[in-house]
Amino acid sequence: MSNHEGHVAIVTGAASGIGRATAELLAAAGASVVAVDLDESKLSWTESHDRVLARVGDVASADDNASWVEAAQRCRRTIG
């Protein structure tokens, strides 16, 4: 995978399967990742990744989406 240092990604469905694999690959490639899912207990894998921020919510919720974008923007400001 190419270098994603300095990039920020929001990955939904990140508790398992393709979503989790995508979040892990992006983090391994240097991106900061906001990992999102409905099931908070299944996001516990993020605790061992310092480049991954877990967030719980529903993609159908405009408020939830706005909070993830805000979290991604904070990550972006932090990493430059």
C-alpha angles and dihedrals in degrees: 000000000000124000112278096177109150094020126115124208133188110211119190123200087033098149094085148342121021093352093055093043091051093049092048093048093049092049091048088052091055104265124133108236133204101205112202132190142143093239111070094185091060092054091067089103087074091069090079093053118076092193094055125082116194120218130176124216151098124279088217090065116089090200092053091048091050091051092052092050089050090051090049091050090052089051090050093051090048095052095038 
